[in-house]
Amino acid sequence: MSIKKYLLYLGVLLGGLFPSCVKENINEATGELNPLASIYVIRSAYKEADIRLGRNTLSGAYRTTGKVIATGASGNFPEGYLIIQDNWRGLIRGVALVLDKAAATSYAVGDSILVDLEGSVLSRSGNGPLTITGLNAAAITKISSGHPVTVRPVTINELKKAPQHFENTLVSVTADVTPLPVDEKFAGSKILSDGGDSTLTLLTEGGAVFANEIIKPSATFVGIPMAGAQGLELRLRSLNDMLYASGPKYPGYPEDFESPDDSQKNGYAGKNIDLRTGNWRLEQCLLGVTTGRDRIVSGEQAIRFQQNLGPSAPCYLQMNYDLPNGATKVTFWYGCYYTDAASSFVLEASTDQGVTWKQIGDVISDPEKTSVAIKPKQATFIMDIEGNVRFRIRKLPLGTTSIPTIENGRLGVDDIAIYQNY
């Protein structure tokens, strides 16, 4: 590759992070082999045995790029680890680079780097994470700094079903610590549960800078899943990776809208129905079962709210029962139904058995179409409510959709979780 072409290519990196759709073999613009391999392609080259990386094994490529998501500075990752991730054609993948301690800790989260892979080795030691070894400090060039890094909200079931998609990447898991911790420190192994069929180990090394801090009963834990002795393990980078701390989830939650089946509520007209957690009012919403269109997170059903309604047609999903121990947090997943317009909604709470309702947090107006993101977003509301409480999600009565001034499409919601006061 000529110096001129290399400088042009490097300029692309400097100007806009990293390209997300790089051809892995032939660069169609020049007809030459592309020197850059995505982390996705590098990980795909591993076939359960060590492989020496470079032009001969990566179809002519010998470099990769990524954003730093963790270093060994916190003491919660092996010494010398520099963990990076990239986004190639919508596929986020990560890998751990193994360097000497001084080199690894010289970088910061959000740094964009270029890595010369020639002669390095892609390997997995025992049950450990996939790493690239044989690198020295000169093999890495920092392109720029201060970039935001993508954090993917996931369920524990998602992690366990496809660990290769998430290992060495940055994720967030909203879960309870089980059994309920009482003034326990982070150090050691803790079991996380989010109400699904699987659990996840949260591992904190004794030498981590936050090892002696107190872990909360429930939180959104932001960390990096890594293969380890106990299977897939989640490692946090600092105490700041424990977000939205709260009490434990109420037993039986999240409400997943799987029972009864959709035949009991397949129209929008208002109706009270007995769900798994209790009796709910579905006003201008139904149990949706259309795969790829309804925003189904778990199981086969989710809630679908009607579109284009004005003030004369209230639209809400409402609990008709109280929970006794107050609330510190409510979470649920949401998105547009199929390719409908966006919509706006609020979470409301009642402490007088549904006589009056008070809005919690801000209006949410950013649901995404399935054409933008197949996976819904997760909403998190923090509060401090004591005593009896019930909740409802109310879709705002904005009227008929008229882009760009009014967006009032159908809304999908699934897996509502409510967390106790403590």
C-alpha positions as CSV (number, residue, x, y, z in Angstrom):
1,M,0.0,0.0,0.0
2,S,1.4,3.4,-1.0
3,I,2.1,6.1,1.6
4,K,-0.4,8.3,0.0
5,K,-3.2,5.7,0.2
6,Y,-2.2,4.9,3.8
7,L,-2.4,8.6,4.8
8,L,-5.8,8.9,3.1
9,Y,-7.0,5.8,4.9
10,L,-5.7,7.1,8.3
11,G,-7.5,10.4,7.6
12,V,-10.8,8.6,7.4
13,L,-10.1,7.2,10.9
14,L,-9.3,10.6,12.3
15,G,-12.4,12.2,10.7
16,G,-15.1,9.9,11.9
17,L,-14.2,7.2,14.4
18,F,-14.0,4.0,12.4
19,P,-15.8,2.8,9.3
20,S,-18.6,0.4,10.2
21,C,-18.9,-1.3,6.8
22,V,-15.3,-2.1,5.8
23,K,-14.8,-4.8,3.1
24,E,-12.7,-7.6,4.6
25,N,-11.1,-8.9,1.4
26,I,-10.9,-6.6,-1.7
27,N,-11.1,-2.9,-1.4
28,E,-13.4,-2.2,-4.3
29,A,-12.2,1.4,-4.6
30,T,-8.6,0.4,-5.4
31,G,-8.8,-3.3,-6.2
32,E,-6.3,-4.0,-3.5
33,L,-6.4,-6.2,-0.4
34,N,-7.8,-4.2,2.5
35,P,-5.3,-4.0,5.4
36,L,-8.0,-3.7,8.1
37,A,-9.9,-6.6,9.7
38,S,-12.8,-6.0,12.0
39,I,-12.8,-7.6,15.4
40,Y,-15.8,-9.6,14.2
41,V,-13.7,-11.2,11.5
42,I,-10.7,-11.7,13.8
43,R,-12.9,-13.6,16.3
44,S,-14.4,-15.6,13.5
45,A,-10.9,-16.8,12.6
46,Y,-10.6,-18.6,16.0
47,K,-11.4,-22.3,15.6
48,E,-10.7,-23.6,19.1
49,A,-6.9,-23.5,18.6
50,D,-4.3,-20.7,18.7
51,I,-3.9,-18.9,15.4
52,R,-1.1,-16.5,14.4
53,L,-2.6,-13.3,13.0
54,G,-1.5,-11.4,9.9
55,R,-1.8,-11.3,6.2
56,N,-1.7,-15.1,5.7
57,T,-4.6,-15.8,8.1
58,L,-6.8,-12.7,7.6
59,S,-7.0,-12.6,3.8
60,G,-4.4,-9.9,3.5
61,A,-5.4,-7.8,6.5
62,Y,-2.9,-7.1,9.3
63,R,-4.5,-4.3,11.3
64,T,-7.6,-3.8,13.4
65,T,-9.2,-0.9,15.1
66,G,-11.4,-0.4,18.2
67,K,-12.4,1.8,21.1
68,V,-11.0,1.1,24.5
69,I,-13.7,0.0,26.9
70,A,-11.5,-1.1,29.9
71,T,-7.9,-1.4,31.1
72,G,-6.4,-3.2,34.0
73,A,-6.1,0.0,36.0
74,S,-9.1,-0.8,38.2
75,G,-7.6,-4.1,39.4
76,N,-10.7,-6.0,38.2
77,F,-9.2,-7.3,35.0
78,P,-6.0,-9.3,34.5
79,E,-2.9,-7.1,34.6
80,G,-1.9,-5.9,31.1
81,Y,-5.4,-6.3,29.6
82,L,-6.6,-3.6,27.2
83,I,-10.1,-4.4,26.1
84,I,-11.5,-2.9,22.9
85,Q,-14.7,-3.2,20.9
86,D,-15.8,-2.1,17.4
87,N,-19.0,-2.0,15.4
88,W,-18.8,-3.7,12.0
89,R,-21.9,-3.7,9.9
90,G,-24.0,-3.4,13.0
91,L,-22.2,-6.2,14.8
92,I,-20.5,-5.2,18.0
93,R,-17.6,-7.4,19.0
94,G,-14.7,-7.1,21.4
95,V,-11.4,-8.6,22.3
96,A,-8.7,-8.3,25.0
97,L,-5.3,-7.2,24.0
98,V,-2.5,-8.5,26.3
99,L,0.3,-5.9,26.9
100,D,2.7,-5.1,29.6
101,K,1.0,-3.2,32.5
102,A,2.5,0.2,31.7
103,A,1.4,0.1,28.1
104,A,-2.1,-1.1,28.9
105,T,-2.7,1.5,31.6
106,S,-1.5,4.4,29.4
107,Y,-4.8,4.3,27.5
108,A,-8.2,5.5,28.6
109,V,-11.8,4.5,28.0
110,G,-12.9,6.2,24.8
111,D,-9.5,6.1,23.1
112,S,-9.7,5.0,19.4
113,I,-6.7,2.9,18.5
114,L,-5.1,1.2,15.5
115,V,-3.5,-2.2,16.2
116,D,-0.8,-3.8,14.0
117,L,-1.5,-7.6,14.3
118,E,1.3,-9.0,12.3
119,G,2.9,-11.9,14.3
120,S,0.4,-11.7,17.2
121,V,-1.5,-14.7,18.4
122,L,-5.3,-15.1,18.9
123,S,-5.8,-17.6,21.8
124,R,-7.9,-18.7,24.6
125,S,-6.2,-20.2,27.7
126,G,-8.4,-22.9,29.3
127,N,-11.8,-21.4,30.2
128,G,-10.5,-17.8,29.9
129,P,-11.4,-15.0,27.5
130,L,-10.3,-14.7,23.9
131,T,-7.2,-12.6,23.8
132,I,-4.6,-11.3,21.4
133,T,-1.1,-11.9,22.7
134,G,2.4,-11.2,21.4
135,L,1.8,-7.4,21.1
136,N,4.2,-4.7,22.2
137,A,3.6,-1.0,22.8
138,A,4.8,-0.1,19.3
139,A,2.1,-2.1,17.7
140,I,-0.6,0.2,18.9
141,T,-1.3,3.8,17.7
142,K,-3.8,6.1,19.4
143,I,-5.9,7.8,16.8
144,S,-8.0,10.0,19.0
145,S,-9.6,10.2,22.5
146,G,-12.8,11.0,24.3
147,H,-15.2,9.0,22.2
148,P,-18.4,7.6,23.7
149,V,-18.6,3.8,23.9
150,T,-21.7,1.8,23.1
151,V,-23.3,0.0,26.1
152,R,-25.8,-2.7,25.1
153,P,-28.6,-3.4,27.5
154,V,-29.2,-7.2,27.6
155,T,-31.0,-9.8,29.6
156,I,-29.1,-12.6,31.2
157,N,-30.8,-15.1,29.0
158,E,-29.5,-13.3,25.9
159,L,-26.0,-13.4,27.3
160,K,-26.2,-17.1,28.0
161,K,-27.7,-18.0,24.7
162,A,-25.0,-16.3,22.6
163,P,-21.9,-15.6,24.8
164,Q,-19.7,-15.2,21.8
165,H,-21.7,-12.1,20.7
166,F,-21.1,-10.3,24.0
167,E,-17.7,-11.5,25.4
168,N,-15.3,-8.6,25.9
169,T,-17.9,-6.0,25.0
170,L,-19.6,-3.4,27.2
171,V,-23.2,-4.4,28.3
172,S,-25.6,-3.4,31.0
173,V,-27.7,-6.0,33.0
174,T,-30.5,-4.9,35.3
175,A,-30.7,-7.5,38.0
176,D,-31.0,-8.5,41.6
177,V,-28.2,-9.8,43.7
178,T,-29.3,-13.2,45.1
179,P,-29.5,-14.1,47.9
180,L,-30.4,-10.6,49.1
181,P,-27.1,-8.9,50.3
182,V,-27.1,-7.2,53.6
183,D,-24.1,-4.8,53.9
184,E,-22.0,-7.1,51.7
185,K,-18.9,-6.0,49.9
186,F,-18.4,-6.4,46.2
187,A,-15.3,-8.7,46.6
188,G,-15.8,-12.2,45.3
189,S,-18.6,-13.9,43.3
190,K,-22.2,-12.7,43.5
191,I,-25.1,-14.2,41.6
192,L,-27.3,-11.9,39.5
193,S,-30.9,-12.8,38.5
194,D,-33.2,-10.7,36.3
195,G,-36.3,-13.0,36.6
196,G,-35.4,-15.1,33.6
197,D,-34.4,-18.8,33.5
198,S,-30.6,-18.1,33.9
199,T,-28.3,-16.4,36.4
200,L,-25.0,-14.7,35.9
201,T,-21.9,-14.5,38.1
202,L,-20.7,-10.9,39.0
203,L,-17.0,-11.3,39.7
204,T,-15.0,-8.8,41.6
205,E,-11.3,-9.4,42.3
206,G,-10.1,-8.8,45.8
207,G,-7.6,-6.2,44.5
208,A,-10.2,-4.2,42.6
209,V,-10.3,-0.6,43.7
210,F,-14.0,-1.0,44.6
211,A,-13.8,-4.4,46.2
212,N,-14.6,-3.2,49.7
213,E,-17.5,-1.0,48.7
214,I,-21.1,-2.2,49.5
215,I,-23.1,-3.8,46.8
216,K,-26.8,-2.9,46.5
217,P,-29.6,-5.4,46.4
218,S,-30.5,-4.5,42.8
219,A,-29.0,-2.2,40.1
220,T,-28.1,-1.8,36.5
221,F,-24.7,-3.3,36.4
222,V,-22.5,-2.0,33.5
223,G,-19.6,-4.4,32.8
224,I,-17.7,-6.7,30.5
225,P,-18.7,-10.4,30.2
226,M,-15.7,-12.6,30.1
227,A,-15.3,-16.3,30.0
228,G,-14.0,-17.6,33.3
229,A,-13.8,-20.5,35.7
230,Q,-17.5,-20.1,36.5
231,G,-18.6,-19.8,32.8
232,L,-19.5,-16.3,31.6
233,E,-18.7,-13.8,34.3
234,L,-19.5,-10.1,34.4
235,R,-16.8,-7.7,35.6
236,L,-17.4,-4.0,36.4
237,R,-14.8,-1.4,35.8
238,S,-15.5,0.9,38.8
239,L,-18.1,1.6,41.4
240,N,-19.7,4.0,38.9
241,D,-20.7,0.9,36.9
242,M,-23.4,0.2,39.5
243,L,-26.3,2.4,38.2
244,Y,-29.9,3.0,39.5
245,A,-29.3,1.1,42.7
246,S,-32.6,0.0,44.4
247,G,-34.2,-2.6,46.6
248,P,-34.9,-6.1,45.3
249,K,-37.5,-6.9,42.6
250,Y,-40.9,-7.9,43.9
251,P,-41.4,-11.7,43.7
252,G,-43.0,-12.8,40.5
253,Y,-41.8,-9.9,38.4
254,P,-41.1,-8.9,35.7
255,E,-44.7,-9.1,34.4
256,D,-44.1,-10.7,31.0
257,F,-47.7,-10.7,29.7
258,E,-47.5,-14.4,28.7
259,S,-50.6,-15.4,30.6
260,P,-53.4,-15.4,29.7
261,D,-53.0,-16.0,25.9
262,D,-53.8,-13.2,23.4
263,S,-57.3,-14.5,22.8
264,Q,-58.3,-13.0,26.1
265,K,-57.3,-9.5,25.0
266,N,-56.9,-9.2,21.2
267,G,-58.9,-5.9,20.8
268,Y,-58.2,-2.4,21.9
269,A,-61.4,-1.8,23.9
270,G,-60.8,-1.3,27.6
271,K,-60.9,-4.5,29.7
272,N,-59.7,-5.8,33.1
273,I,-57.7,-9.0,32.8
274,D,-55.9,-11.2,35.3
275,L,-52.2,-11.4,34.4
276,R,-49.6,-13.4,36.2
277,T,-48.9,-10.7,38.8
278,G,-52.5,-9.5,39.3
279,N,-55.4,-7.8,37.7
280,W,-54.6,-5.1,35.2
281,R,-56.6,-2.6,33.1
282,L,-55.8,-2.6,29.4
283,E,-57.3,0.6,28.0
284,Q,-56.8,1.0,24.2
285,C,-54.1,-1.7,24.3
286,L,-53.9,-5.4,23.7
287,L,-51.8,-8.5,23.9
288,G,-49.7,-8.6,20.7
289,V,-48.2,-11.7,19.3
290,T,-46.8,-10.7,15.9
291,T,-43.2,-11.7,15.8
292,G,-41.0,-9.0,14.3
293,R,-43.6,-6.3,14.8
294,D,-44.7,-6.4,18.5
295,R,-41.8,-5.6,20.8
296,I,-41.5,-9.0,22.4
297,V,-38.6,-9.3,24.8
298,S,-39.4,-12.6,26.4
299,G,-41.8,-15.3,25.5
300,E,-44.4,-14.8,22.7
301,Q,-46.5,-11.9,23.8
302,A,-46.2,-8.2,24.6
303,I,-48.4,-5.1,25.0
304,R,-49.4,-3.1,22.0
305,F,-50.9,0.4,22.5
306,Q,-53.3,1.9,19.9
307,Q,-52.3,4.8,17.6
308,N,-53.6,8.2,16.7
309,L,-55.8,8.7,19.8
310,G,-56.8,12.1,21.1
311,P,-57.9,13.3,24.5
312,S,-61.3,11.6,24.3
313,A,-59.8,8.1,24.2
314,P,-57.5,7.5,27.2
315,C,-54.8,4.9,26.5
316,Y,-53.0,3.2,29.4
317,L,-51.8,-0.1,30.9
318,Q,-52.7,0.0,34.6
319,M,-52.3,-2.1,37.7
320,N,-55.5,-2.6,39.6
321,Y,-53.7,-3.8,42.8
322,D,-51.2,-2.4,45.2
323,L,-47.7,-3.6,46.1
324,P,-47.1,-3.3,49.9
325,N,-43.4,-2.3,50.2
326,G,-43.2,0.9,48.2
327,A,-40.9,1.2,45.2
328,T,-37.4,2.5,44.4
329,K,-37.3,1.6,40.7
330,V,-39.5,0.5,37.7
331,T,-38.1,-0.8,34.4
332,F,-39.6,-2.0,31.2
333,W,-38.7,-2.4,27.5
334,Y,-40.3,-0.3,24.8
335,G,-40.3,0.5,21.1
336,C,-42.5,1.4,18.1
337,Y,-44.8,-1.3,16.8
338,Y,-43.1,-2.4,13.5
339,T,-42.4,0.7,11.4
340,D,-45.1,3.0,13.0
341,A,-44.3,6.6,13.9
342,A,-42.9,7.2,17.4
343,S,-45.1,8.2,20.3
344,S,-44.9,9.7,23.8
345,F,-45.7,8.1,27.2
346,V,-45.3,8.6,30.9
347,L,-45.0,6.4,34.0
348,E,-47.5,7.3,36.7
349,A,-47.8,6.1,40.3
350,S,-50.8,6.0,42.7
351,T,-50.5,5.7,46.5
352,D,-54.3,6.0,47.1
353,Q,-55.5,2.8,45.3
354,G,-55.8,4.5,41.9
355,V,-57.8,7.6,43.0
356,T,-55.1,10.0,41.9
357,W,-52.0,9.5,39.8
358,K,-48.6,11.3,39.8
359,Q,-46.1,11.3,37.0
360,I,-42.7,9.7,37.7
361,G,-39.7,11.1,35.8
362,D,-39.9,12.6,32.3
363,V,-42.0,12.1,29.3
364,I,-40.4,9.4,27.0
365,S,-40.7,10.2,23.3
366,D,-37.9,8.1,21.6
367,P,-39.3,4.7,20.8
368,E,-37.5,3.3,17.7
369,K,-39.0,1.5,14.7
370,T,-38.0,-2.2,14.0
371,S,-36.3,-0.9,10.9
372,V,-34.0,1.1,13.1
373,A,-33.5,-1.3,16.0
374,I,-34.9,-4.8,16.4
375,K,-34.1,-4.8,20.1
376,P,-36.3,-2.4,22.1
377,K,-34.9,0.2,24.6
378,Q,-35.1,-0.2,28.3
379,A,-36.7,2.5,30.4
380,T,-35.6,3.0,34.0
381,F,-37.4,5.2,36.5
382,I,-35.9,5.9,40.0
383,M,-38.1,6.9,42.9
384,D,-38.5,6.7,46.7
385,I,-42.0,5.6,47.5
386,E,-43.0,4.0,50.8
387,G,-46.1,2.0,51.6
388,N,-48.8,0.8,49.1
389,V,-48.2,1.7,45.5
390,R,-49.4,0.8,42.0
391,F,-48.3,2.0,38.5
392,R,-49.5,2.6,35.0
393,I,-48.0,3.5,31.7
394,R,-50.1,6.2,30.0
395,K,-49.6,6.9,26.3
396,L,-50.1,10.6,25.6
397,P,-53.2,11.7,23.6
398,L,-51.4,13.6,20.8
399,G,-54.0,13.0,18.1
400,T,-53.5,11.8,14.5
401,T,-49.9,11.4,13.3
402,S,-48.8,14.2,11.1
403,I,-45.1,14.1,10.4
404,P,-43.1,16.1,11.4
405,T,-45.3,17.9,14.0
406,I,-47.2,14.9,15.5
407,E,-46.0,11.4,16.0
408,N,-48.5,9.1,17.6
409,G,-48.0,5.5,16.3
410,R,-48.5,2.2,18.0
411,L,-46.3,1.5,21.0
412,G,-44.9,-1.8,22.2
413,V,-44.0,-2.6,25.8
414,D,-42.8,-5.8,27.6
415,D,-41.4,-7.1,30.8
416,I,-42.3,-4.6,33.5
417,A,-40.3,-5.0,36.7
418,I,-41.0,-3.2,40.0
419,Y,-38.4,-3.0,42.8
420,Q,-39.2,-2.7,46.5
421,N,-38.1,0.0,48.9
422,Y,-35.5,-1.1,51.4
